[in-house]
């Protein structure tokens, strides 16, 4: 995610929440945030304090804008008086004291806040600002270069790279490449992780598209294995490493997901299935099979001897442990997050039969070691969550406050099982000792694909260095003597945005905001 400033965290966190995390509907905001993150890397705590100082100064200025202030100058009359007769008194002998040594420390003047919007990127062929849609533009992962793409029906392909600071449009489109069949075929574009090449798709018939790769300067354009890439809907999901791209294709049900090896142009592992795919790590692609509910699986480079399960018909698929057993019916298993730097996956589990005790219904968060198939309990009563960038913290959601034992570790509370009336609570767990240090009523985002069980994502975001956590509550915080939140004011009816310093364990920002439901 790159280093973020507090200003970038604050802006992107709130814009994401107000927009339902749909930056595709906020194109200009997306460009602004991308440029802000790039141009404000040096803005740390000083920049944050300057920001709030400027806000307060602006508010203060607005409050006294109607007051007229007249400056007065005091003029003192100067008169010449006769000099009196003075008797000289010899001065005492003084011993010179050495002057103190002054060390000059240069100070860095922070840039003004907010960062001014960059000059709009202009499309040379129409003379107006370009369309900023997430399917058609993307920043380079390694440089201040913006690539954008247009493929209108019966028009030449337009692939442009605009480079800072002027963002002059450089057309790198291969000659003679036209978009004659774009009504039914989607278009995709993605930078290679090293920033040296761009991969894009182009329609070649009414229902078939193909993928191409091209250098960032327009050099060496060639197709990526046309026969194996012919899909009406072709989506570049994410990179597993610099040479392995996860791609998704569709002509008719079922859908296709595969690992594409860029140097060879070959699909090294794949599966056809009805369901959804999620963010891969360097070894596995998580997916959810929609059979009788939601069934979690991974696609791996290492094939099985026989397809498992037969409904997917792929030797590269491994199901979450327990799939298909008679005692574990009506199970919902969903991907939540990867524990950074590992092949361990946080899994949402909901079932009529508990994973460890098959006599009752439950929800919880489990940790699945995909290499060994070992599963362990992390958060009883958890209904969704995610790790901080280095895996030190787990932010997760429960109905109601989490019950803790004497060591501050979570214990299962049957009163919280499937009880939406208690409201969503944010829990913060230290993954090293499994202690929960925070439990507060907080906003959470419901999974729109969830049909049978409660599944939420916390409306919370960690800073890239794991030190800070931003989140939103439905009221003002109640703080103890150590500046740590212990509850929500029951008489407060305004939404509040907070930033916690997890190193000093103090609240550093708490400000009222418009309700996210407005």
RODO-2510 file (C-alpha; in nm, 4 decimals, decimal comma):
residues 518
     n   res          X          Y          Z
     1     x     0,0000     0,0000     0,0000
     2     x     0,2890     0,2406     0,0206
     3     x     0,3580     0,4911     0,2982
     4     x     0,0602     0,7054     0,3868
     5     x     0,0405     1,0297     0,5727
     6     x    -0,2280     1,1013     0,8305
     7     x    -0,3841     1,3419     0,5814
     8     x    -0,4023     1,0715     0,3151
     9     x    -0,5394     0,8183     0,5639
    10     x    -0,8026     1,0640     0,6870
    11     x    -0,9130     1,1633     0,3363
    12     x    -0,9143     0,8210     0,1764
    13     x    -1,0742     0,6567     0,4828
    14     x    -1,3659     0,9042     0,4974
    15     x    -1,4129     0,9294     0,1184
    16     x    -1,4177     0,5515     0,0978
    17     x    -1,6769     0,5244     0,3749
    18     x    -1,9072     0,7959     0,2351
    19     x    -1,8834     0,6405    -0,1110
    20     x    -1,9551     0,2887     0,0093
    21     x    -1,5950     0,2005    -0,0788
    22     x    -1,6845     0,2565    -0,4434
    23     x    -1,4059     0,4764    -0,5765
    24     x    -1,5228     0,3909    -0,9248
    25     x    -1,8047     0,6368    -0,8630
    26     x    -1,5611     0,9063    -0,7473
    27     x    -1,3215     0,9321    -1,0424
    28     x    -1,1755     1,2725    -0,9704
    29     x    -1,1453     1,1921    -0,6026
    30     x    -0,9560     0,8776    -0,7024
    31     x    -0,7056     1,0839    -0,9013
    32     x    -0,6765     1,3384    -0,6200
    33     x    -0,6068     1,0714    -0,3588
    34     x    -0,3504     0,8973    -0,5760
    35     x    -0,1632     1,2238    -0,6338
    36     x    -0,1950     1,3271    -0,2699
    37     x    -0,0435     1,0032    -0,1474
    38     x     0,2460     1,0494    -0,3884
    39     x     0,3164     1,4152    -0,3195
    40     x     0,2789     1,4056     0,0583
    41     x     0,5132     1,1290     0,1655
    42     x     0,7205     1,3665     0,3742
    43     x     0,4193     1,4964     0,5682
    44     x     0,4228     1,3280     0,9106
    45     x     0,2875     1,4318     1,2474
    46     x     0,4019     1,7908     1,1865
    47     x     0,1907     1,8075     0,8734
    48     x    -0,1068     1,6727     1,0645
    49     x    -0,0733     1,9352     1,3362
    50     x    -0,0359     2,2059     1,0733
    51     x    -0,3554     2,0792     0,9113
    52     x    -0,5623     2,1074     1,2296
    53     x    -0,3992     2,4423     1,3054
    54     x    -0,5014     2,5763     0,9648
    55     x    -0,8534     2,4412     1,0080
    56     x    -0,8890     2,6131     1,3450
    57     x    -0,7382     2,9309     1,2063
    58     x    -0,9811     2,9248     0,9151
    59     x    -1,2768     2,8692     1,1475
    60     x    -1,1549     3,1483     1,3727
    61     x    -1,1166     3,3790     1,0773
    62     x    -1,4700     3,3035     0,9682
    63     x    -1,6048     3,3849     1,3140
    64     x    -1,4554     3,7353     1,3192
    65     x    -1,4975     3,8135     0,9511
    66     x    -1,7681     4,0720     1,0252
    67     x    -1,5654     4,2643     1,2847
    68     x    -1,3841     4,5795     1,1663
    69     x    -1,0539     4,6374     1,3418
    70     x    -0,8921     4,9849     1,3333
    71     x    -0,5229     5,0008     1,4110
    72     x    -0,4131     5,3068     1,6169
    73     x    -0,0617     5,4545     1,6242
    74     x     0,0486     5,6331     1,9424
    75     x     0,2480     5,9462     1,8559
    76     x     0,4723     6,0791     2,1342
    77     x     0,5896     6,4413     2,1187
    78     x     0,9702     6,4799     2,1261
    79     x     1,1129     6,7766     2,3235
    80     x     1,4756     6,8879     2,3655
    81     x     1,5703     6,9394     2,7341
    82     x     1,8876     7,1084     2,8681
    83     x     2,1588     6,8631     2,9623
    84     x     2,2091     6,8307     3,3423
    85     x     2,5526     6,8431     3,5035
    86     x     2,6744     6,4892     3,5486
    87     x     2,9494     6,3536     3,7724
    88     x     3,1257     6,0562     3,6258
    89     x     3,1312     5,7435     3,8371
    90     x     3,3910     5,4913     3,7291
    91     x     3,2372     5,1680     3,6071
    92     x     3,3317     4,8456     3,7818
    93     x     3,5726     4,6221     3,6013
    94     x     3,3742     4,3477     3,4306
    95     x     3,4983     4,0057     3,3380
    96     x     3,3935     3,9049     2,9929
    97     x     3,1834     3,5940     2,9806
    98     x     3,2130     3,3768     2,6742
    99     x     2,9064     3,3811     2,4534
   100     x     2,7050     3,0610     2,4570
   101     x     2,7500     2,8365     2,1605
   102     x     2,4344     2,8349     1,9508
   103     x     2,3674     2,5346     1,7325
   104     x     2,1415     2,6220     1,4457
   105     x     1,9033     2,3408     1,3595
   106     x     1,7399     2,3771     1,0218
   107     x     1,3624     2,3376     1,0285
   108     x     1,1628     2,1889     0,7488
   109     x     0,8647     2,3924     0,6417
   110     x     0,5763     2,1552     0,5746
   111     x     0,3855     2,1946     0,2510
   112     x     0,0464     2,3646     0,2689
   113     x    -0,2550     2,1510     0,3400
   114     x    -0,4602     2,0358     0,1653
   115     x    -0,2295     1,9549    -0,1240
   116     x    -0,3499     2,1455    -0,4322
   117     x    -0,5094     1,9362    -0,7030
   118     x    -0,2655     1,8486    -0,9819
   119     x    -0,3119     1,9817    -1,3303
   120     x    -0,5822     1,7691    -1,4975
   121     x    -0,4621     1,5085    -1,7426
   122     x    -0,5967     1,6039    -2,0841
   123     x    -0,6910     1,3703    -2,3651
   124     x    -0,5314     1,5110    -2,6792
   125     x    -0,7917     1,3660    -2,9141
   126     x    -1,0926     1,5426    -2,7557
   127     x    -0,9420     1,8308    -2,5603
   128     x    -1,1263     1,7527    -2,2385
   129     x    -1,0254     1,5812    -1,9123
   130     x    -0,9971     1,2074    -1,9539
   131     x    -1,2497     0,9596    -1,8224
   132     x    -1,1101     0,8279    -1,4946
   133     x    -1,2715     0,4881    -1,4564
   134     x    -1,0902     0,2164    -1,2622
   135     x    -1,1135    -0,0191    -1,5611
   136     x    -0,9376     0,2295    -1,7864
   137     x    -0,6649     0,4048    -1,5889
   138     x    -0,4014     0,3069    -1,3361
   139     x    -0,0948     0,4588    -1,1714
   140     x     0,2392     0,2883    -1,2216
   141     x     0,3419     0,0937    -0,9093
   142     x     0,6982     0,2299    -0,9308
   143     x     0,6833     0,5825    -1,0795
   144     x     0,4665     0,8935    -1,1192
   145     x     0,3211     0,7690    -1,4445
   146     x    -0,0475     0,7372    -1,5233
   147     x    -0,1612     0,4988    -1,7959
   148     x    -0,5084     0,5305    -1,9403
   149     x    -0,6889     0,3366    -2,2044
   150     x    -0,9811     0,3849    -2,4411
   151     x    -1,1287     0,1366    -2,6861
   152     x    -1,4460     0,2754    -2,8406
   153     x    -1,6272     0,0825    -3,1108
   154     x    -1,4943     0,1443    -3,4635
   155     x    -1,2111     0,3620    -3,3301
   156     x    -0,8358     0,3124    -3,3030
   157     x    -0,7087     0,1809    -2,9719
   158     x    -0,5810     0,4643    -2,7514
   159     x    -0,3237     0,3638    -2,4903
   160     x    -0,1683     0,6704    -2,3261
   161     x     0,1050     0,7148    -2,0644
   162     x     0,1220     1,0551    -1,8921
   163     x     0,4411     1,1272    -1,6948
   164     x     0,4850     1,3733    -1,4062
   165     x     0,5257     1,6627    -1,3585
   166     x     0,3605     1,7910    -1,6780
   167     x     0,1559     1,4763    -1,7486
   168     x     0,1922     1,5237    -2,1205
   169     x    -0,0024     1,2529    -2,3023
   170     x     0,2280     1,0049    -2,4810
   171     x     0,0371     0,7757    -2,7161
   172     x     0,2017     0,4308    -2,7045
   173     x    -0,0761     0,2496    -2,8959
   174     x     0,0447    -0,0060    -3,1528
   175     x    -0,0222     0,1100    -3,5082
   176     x    -0,3266    -0,0305    -3,6846
   177     x    -0,4907    -0,1739    -3,3711
   178     x    -0,8626    -0,0944    -3,3890
   179     x    -1,1602    -0,1575    -3,1642
   180     x    -1,4157    -0,2872    -3,4120
   181     x    -1,5995    -0,5226    -3,1774
   182     x    -1,6338    -0,3640    -2,8349
   183     x    -2,0066    -0,3806    -2,7634
   184     x    -2,0032    -0,7165    -2,5875
   185     x    -1,6405    -0,7426    -2,4744
   186     x    -1,5003    -0,5684    -2,1687
   187     x    -1,1603    -0,3955    -2,1638
   188     x    -0,8894    -0,4325    -1,9010
   189     x    -0,5493    -0,2799    -1,8267
   190     x    -0,2889    -0,3412    -1,5554
   191     x     0,0761    -0,2441    -1,4932
   192     x     0,3336    -0,5132    -1,4359
   193     x     0,4657    -0,4906    -1,0760
   194     x     0,8089    -0,3673    -1,1905
   195     x     0,6451    -0,0797    -1,3820
   196     x     0,8162    -0,1655    -1,7114
   197     x     0,5212    -0,3093    -1,9059
   198     x     0,1439    -0,2771    -1,9377
   199     x    -0,0991    -0,5601    -2,0068
   200     x    -0,4284    -0,4737    -2,1747
   201     x    -0,7161    -0,6480    -2,3499
   202     x    -0,8758    -0,5756    -2,6876
   203     x    -1,1840    -0,7219    -2,8610
   204     x    -1,1167    -0,9327    -3,1711
   205     x    -1,4792    -1,0296    -3,2469
   206     x    -1,8287    -0,9640    -3,1184
   207     x    -1,7788    -1,2036    -2,8269
   208     x    -1,4068    -1,2677    -2,7919
   209     x    -1,1219    -1,0585    -2,6570
   210     x    -0,7507    -1,1191    -2,6193
   211     x    -0,4720    -0,9896    -2,3961
   212     x    -0,1592    -0,8040    -2,5087
   213     x     0,1576    -0,6858    -2,3376
   214     x     0,3491    -0,3687    -2,4289
   215     x     0,6466    -0,1747    -2,2923
   216     x     0,5770     0,1485    -2,1036
   217     x     0,7338     0,3360    -2,3959
   218     x     0,5243     0,1493    -2,6562
   219     x     0,7921    -0,1020    -2,7502
   220     x     0,7650    -0,4770    -2,8095
   221     x     0,3865    -0,5276    -2,8173
   222     x     0,2702    -0,8874    -2,8597
   223     x    -0,0361    -1,1035    -2,7716
   224     x    -0,0398    -1,3337    -2,4703
   225     x    -0,1387    -1,6784    -2,5995
   226     x    -0,4493    -1,5934    -2,8029
   227     x    -0,6055    -1,9420    -2,7929
   228     x    -0,6111    -1,9600    -2,4127
   229     x    -0,7210    -1,6013    -2,3572
   230     x    -1,0342    -1,5858    -2,5711
   231     x    -1,3096    -1,4783    -2,3328
   232     x    -1,5933    -1,2321    -2,3691
   233     x    -1,5253    -1,0996    -2,0200
   234     x    -1,1581    -1,0899    -1,9296
   235     x    -1,0484    -0,9466    -1,5947
   236     x    -0,6970    -0,9059    -1,4556
   237     x    -0,7429    -0,9831    -1,0862
   238     x    -0,4001    -0,9308    -0,9274
   239     x    -0,0335    -1,0284    -0,9390
   240     x     0,1085    -1,3186    -0,7407
   241     x     0,4614    -1,2072    -0,8327
   242     x     0,6185    -1,0113    -1,1184
   243     x     0,5719    -1,3041    -1,3591
   244     x     0,2388    -1,4564    -1,2492
   245     x    -0,0906    -1,2792    -1,3200
   246     x    -0,4267    -1,4016    -1,1932
   247     x    -0,6869    -1,3639    -1,4679
   248     x    -1,0577    -1,4286    -1,4783
   249     x    -1,2558    -1,5140    -1,7911
   250     x    -1,6161    -1,5678    -1,8891
   251     x    -1,8033    -1,6788    -2,2005
   252     x    -2,0868    -1,8608    -2,0274
   253     x    -2,1238    -2,0306    -1,6926
   254     x    -1,9108    -2,1497    -1,5247
   255     x    -1,6427    -1,8834    -1,4959
   256     x    -1,2693    -1,9403    -1,5356
   257     x    -0,9856    -1,8402    -1,3018
   258     x    -0,6208    -1,9117    -1,3739
   259     x    -0,2556    -1,8330    -1,3126
   260     x    -0,0888    -1,6898    -1,6227
   261     x     0,2891    -1,7201    -1,6514
   262     x     0,3877    -1,4047    -1,8429
   263     x     0,7257    -1,5202    -1,9849
   264     x     0,5778    -1,8354    -2,1411
   265     x     0,2202    -1,7162    -2,1950
   266     x     0,0966    -2,0440    -2,0435
   267     x    -0,1778    -2,1037    -1,7868
   268     x     0,0021    -2,2992    -1,5119
   269     x    -0,3048    -2,3661    -1,2922
   270     x    -0,6768    -2,3045    -1,3406
   271     x    -1,0335    -2,3979    -1,2509
   272     x    -1,3870    -2,3555    -1,3875
   273     x    -1,6473    -2,2942    -1,1167
   274     x    -1,9582    -2,1044    -1,0070
   275     x    -1,8477    -1,8563    -0,7441
   276     x    -1,6102    -1,5736    -0,6578
   277     x    -1,2344    -1,5239    -0,6428
   278     x    -1,0387    -1,3166    -0,3867
   279     x    -0,6982    -1,1552    -0,3381
   280     x    -0,4169    -1,4059    -0,4000
   281     x    -0,0861    -1,4233    -0,2199
   282     x     0,2326    -1,5542    -0,3797
   283     x     0,1216    -1,9194    -0,3553
   284     x    -0,2577    -1,9512    -0,3663
   285     x    -0,5730    -1,7995    -0,5178
   286     x    -0,8687    -1,8082    -0,2742
   287     x    -1,2155    -1,8711    -0,4127
   288     x    -1,5687    -1,9393    -0,2940
   289     x    -1,7792    -2,2103    -0,4536
   290     x    -2,1535    -2,1417    -0,4631
   291     x    -2,3000    -2,4887    -0,4211
   292     x    -2,5367    -2,5166    -0,1236
   293     x    -2,3942    -2,2008     0,0307
   294     x    -2,0422    -2,0600     0,0343
   295     x    -1,7536    -2,3094     0,0280
   296     x    -1,3958    -2,1848     0,0483
   297     x    -1,1166    -2,3295    -0,1656
   298     x    -0,7765    -2,2358    -0,3070
   299     x    -0,6158    -2,2842    -0,6459
   300     x    -0,2590    -2,4092    -0,6139
   301     x     0,0245    -2,4730    -0,8577
   302     x     0,0538    -2,8312    -0,7308
   303     x    -0,2119    -3,0596    -0,8865
   304     x    -0,4007    -3,3320    -0,6996
   305     x    -0,4183    -3,6844    -0,8361
   306     x    -0,7941    -3,6522    -0,8896
   307     x    -1,0206    -3,3473    -0,9102
   308     x    -1,1611    -3,2393    -0,5731
   309     x    -1,4443    -3,1669    -0,5547
   310     x    -1,5913    -3,3102    -0,8761
   311     x    -1,8208    -3,0069    -0,9113
   312     x    -1,5150    -2,7908    -0,9932
   313     x    -1,3389    -3,0573    -1,2015
   314     x    -0,9896    -2,9199    -1,1471
   315     x    -0,6841    -3,0957    -1,0103
   316     x    -0,5482    -2,7594    -0,8921
   317     x    -0,8235    -2,6994    -0,6331
   318     x    -0,8030    -2,7740    -0,2595
   319     x    -1,1116    -2,7265    -0,0430
   320     x    -1,1190    -2,5894     0,3109
   321     x    -1,0948    -2,8848     0,5557
   322     x    -1,4325    -3,0417     0,6334
   323     x    -1,6001    -2,9768     0,2993
   324     x    -1,8552    -3,2417     0,2078
   325     x    -1,8688    -3,4218     0,5449
   326     x    -2,2115    -3,5394     0,6596
   327     x    -2,1815    -3,3768     1,0036
   328     x    -2,0917    -3,0334     0,8708
   329     x    -2,3862    -2,9287     0,6582
   330     x    -2,5048    -2,5760     0,5819
   331     x    -2,1543    -2,4432     0,6281
   332     x    -2,0538    -2,0972     0,5129
   333     x    -1,6780    -2,0463     0,4710
   334     x    -1,5426    -1,7240     0,3258
   335     x    -1,2014    -1,5728     0,2675
   336     x    -1,1232    -1,2780     0,4981
   337     x    -0,7522    -1,1955     0,4716
   338     x    -0,4013    -1,3364     0,4472
   339     x    -0,1793    -1,3162     0,7543
   340     x     0,0997    -1,1079     0,5953
   341     x     0,4119    -1,2970     0,4958
   342     x     0,2536    -1,6393     0,5450
   343     x     0,0280    -1,8937     0,3769
   344     x    -0,2181    -1,8693     0,6670
   345     x    -0,5655    -1,7425     0,5802
   346     x    -0,8211    -1,5777     0,8073
   347     x    -1,1508    -1,7586     0,7431
   348     x    -1,5078    -1,6614     0,8302
   349     x    -1,6974    -1,9669     0,9498
   350     x    -2,0734    -1,9864     1,0067
   351     x    -2,2671    -2,3081     1,0414
   352     x    -2,5575    -2,4920     1,1964
   353     x    -2,2828    -2,7093     1,3440
   354     x    -1,9775    -2,5594     1,5103
   355     x    -1,6373    -2,6557     1,3646
   356     x    -1,5173    -2,7886     1,7010
   357     x    -1,8538    -2,8702     1,8633
   358     x    -2,1147    -3,0004     1,6181
   359     x    -2,4089    -2,9619     1,8565
   360     x    -2,4862    -2,5921     1,8020
   361     x    -2,4858    -2,3044     1,5565
   362     x    -2,2010    -2,0553     1,5640
   363     x    -1,9934    -1,7942     1,3840
   364     x    -1,6213    -1,7424     1,4329
   365     x    -1,2943    -1,6503     1,2670
   366     x    -1,0451    -1,9296     1,2060
   367     x    -0,6843    -1,9339     1,0877
   368     x    -0,6196    -2,1885     0,8113
   369     x    -0,2619    -2,2935     0,7393
   370     x    -0,3125    -2,3771     0,3727
   371     x     0,0198    -2,5610     0,3466
   372     x    -0,0619    -2,8097     0,6237
   373     x    -0,4452    -2,7847     0,6429
   374     x    -0,4195    -2,7081     1,0156
   375     x    -0,7092    -2,4941     1,1451
   376     x    -0,7150    -2,3014     1,4735
   377     x    -0,9655    -2,0737     1,6434
   378     x    -0,8737    -1,7031     1,6493
   379     x    -1,1862    -1,5033     1,7317
   380     x    -1,4987    -1,6724     1,8703
   381     x    -1,8149    -1,4822     1,7711
   382     x    -1,6220    -1,3034     1,4947
   383     x    -1,8294    -1,2073     1,1890
   384     x    -1,5531    -1,0530     0,9747
   385     x    -1,2096    -0,8964     1,0065
   386     x    -0,8671    -0,8189     0,8645
   387     x    -0,5001    -0,7897     0,9623
   388     x    -0,2774    -0,4842     0,9857
   389     x    -0,0043    -0,4571     0,7161
   390     x     0,2590    -0,6471     0,9156
   391     x     0,0150    -0,8810     1,0894
   392     x     0,0624    -0,7406     1,4402
   393     x    -0,3050    -0,6519     1,4819
   394     x    -0,6387    -0,8065     1,3902
   395     x    -0,9422    -0,5781     1,3675
   396     x    -1,2639    -0,7776     1,3655
   397     x    -1,6385    -0,7397     1,4168
   398     x    -1,8790    -0,9061     1,6610
   399     x    -2,2397    -0,8572     1,7629
   400     x    -2,2054    -0,6897     2,1022
   401     x    -1,8925    -0,6588     2,3127
   402     x    -1,6440    -0,9476     2,3157
   403     x    -1,6284    -1,1499     2,6370
   404     x    -1,2716    -1,1874     2,7695
   405     x    -1,1041    -1,4180     3,0178
   406     x    -0,8628    -1,3135     3,2933
   407     x    -0,5802    -1,2850     3,0369
   408     x    -0,7905    -1,0572     2,8098
   409     x    -0,8287    -1,3342     2,5530
   410     x    -1,1669    -1,3751     2,3822
   411     x    -1,4044    -1,6478     2,4898
   412     x    -1,7193    -1,7584     2,3128
   413     x    -2,0421    -1,6011     2,4330
   414     x    -2,3592    -1,7789     2,3225
   415     x    -2,5576    -1,4588     2,3813
   416     x    -2,3744    -1,2989     2,0882
   417     x    -2,4505    -1,5737     1,8376
   418     x    -2,6545    -1,4332     1,5492
   419     x    -2,7876    -1,1415     1,7554
   420     x    -2,8002    -0,8308     1,5336
   421     x    -3,0018    -0,6409     1,7956
   422     x    -2,6841    -0,5965     1,9981
   423     x    -2,5234    -0,3932     1,7189
   424     x    -2,1786    -0,4309     1,5607
   425     x    -1,8703    -0,3872     1,7780
   426     x    -1,5098    -0,3327     1,6711
   427     x    -1,2569    -0,5596     1,8429
   428     x    -0,8805    -0,5050     1,8283
   429     x    -0,6590    -0,8058     1,8977
   430     x    -0,2814    -0,8284     1,9336
   431     x    -0,1969    -1,1334     1,7231
   432     x     0,1201    -1,2089     1,9227
   433     x    -0,0545    -1,2767     2,2547
   434     x    -0,4194    -1,2945     2,1308
   435     x    -0,5251    -1,0245     2,3798
   436     x    -0,8159    -0,7939     2,2918
   437     x    -0,7300    -0,4367     2,3923
   438     x    -1,0313    -0,2554     2,2440
   439     x    -1,4040    -0,3328     2,2226
   440     x    -1,6381    -0,0531     2,1116
   441     x    -1,9641    -0,0031     1,9241
   442     x    -1,8548     0,0898     1,5720
   443     x    -1,9792     0,0989     1,2165
   444     x    -1,9272    -0,2102     1,0001
   445     x    -2,0036    -0,2861     0,6358
   446     x    -2,2378    -0,5727     0,5606
   447     x    -2,1364    -0,8172     0,2892
   448     x    -2,3819    -0,7669     0,0031
   449     x    -2,3219    -1,1238    -0,1169
   450     x    -2,4122    -1,2708     0,2190
   451     x    -2,7457    -1,4490     0,1825
   452     x    -2,7710    -1,6840     0,4784
   453     x    -2,5470    -1,5695     0,7625
   454     x    -2,4214    -1,2417     0,9054
   455     x    -2,0932    -1,1336     0,7518
   456     x    -1,9412    -0,7872     0,8021
   457     x    -1,6194    -0,6018     0,7343
   458     x    -1,4911    -0,3537     0,9942
   459     x    -1,5022     0,0085     0,8840
   460     x    -1,1467     0,0594     1,0054
   461     x    -0,8097     0,1114     0,8417
   462     x    -0,4532     0,0692     0,9653
   463     x    -0,1694     0,2993     0,8673
   464     x     0,0994     0,1373     0,6541
   465     x     0,3431     0,1203     0,9480
   466     x     0,0843    -0,0442     1,1790
   467     x     0,1056     0,2361     1,4335
   468     x    -0,2330     0,4009     1,3781
   469     x    -0,5911     0,2809     1,3430
   470     x    -0,8756     0,4946     1,2066
   471     x    -1,2385     0,3978     1,2673
   472     x    -1,5873     0,5472     1,3070
   473     x    -1,8251     0,5154     1,6028
   474     x    -2,1922     0,6136     1,6396
   475     x    -2,1114     0,8468     1,9290
   476     x    -1,8428     1,0306     2,1255
   477     x    -1,5766     0,8215     2,2966
   478     x    -1,5581     0,7766     2,6709
   479     x    -1,1894     0,8015     2,7687
   480     x    -1,0125     0,6767     3,0811
   481     x    -0,7294     0,8555     3,2596
   482     x    -0,4734     0,7106     3,0189
   483     x    -0,6501     0,8561     2,7120
   484     x    -0,7700     0,5130     2,6021
   485     x    -1,1300     0,4581     2,4859
   486     x    -1,3472     0,2456     2,7116
   487     x    -1,6937     0,3112     2,5699
   488     x    -1,9343     0,5372     2,3810
   489     x    -2,1334     0,8229     2,5330
   490     x    -2,4938     0,6927     2,5363
   491     x    -2,6297     1,0481     2,5050
   492     x    -2,4253     1,1246     2,1926
   493     x    -2,6071     1,1035     1,8593
   494     x    -2,3318     1,2213     1,6229
   495     x    -2,0885     0,9989     1,4350
   496     x    -1,7224     1,0404     1,5282
   497     x    -1,4028     0,9650     1,3398
   498     x    -1,1080     0,8583     1,5553
   499     x    -0,7389     0,7799     1,5118
   500     x    -0,5649     0,5685     1,7751
   501     x    -0,1906     0,5652     1,8330
   502     x    -0,1347     0,1959     1,8971
   503     x     0,2232     0,2533     2,0136
   504     x     0,1403     0,5001     2,2922
   505     x    -0,2143     0,3627     2,3259
   506     x    -0,3779     0,7039     2,3127
   507     x    -0,6493     0,8715     2,1090
   508     x    -0,4831     1,1421     1,8986
   509     x    -0,7816     1,2520     1,6881
   510     x    -1,1515     1,2386     1,7677
   511     x    -1,3821     1,4584     1,5629
   512     x    -1,7543     1,4616     1,4967
   513     x    -1,8605     1,4046     1,1379
   514     x    -2,1805     1,3747     0,9374
   515     x    -2,3524     1,0445     0,9866
   516     x    -2,2507     0,7889     0,7200
   517     x    -2,6184     0,7111     0,6692
   518     x    -2,7005     1,0666     0,5587
***
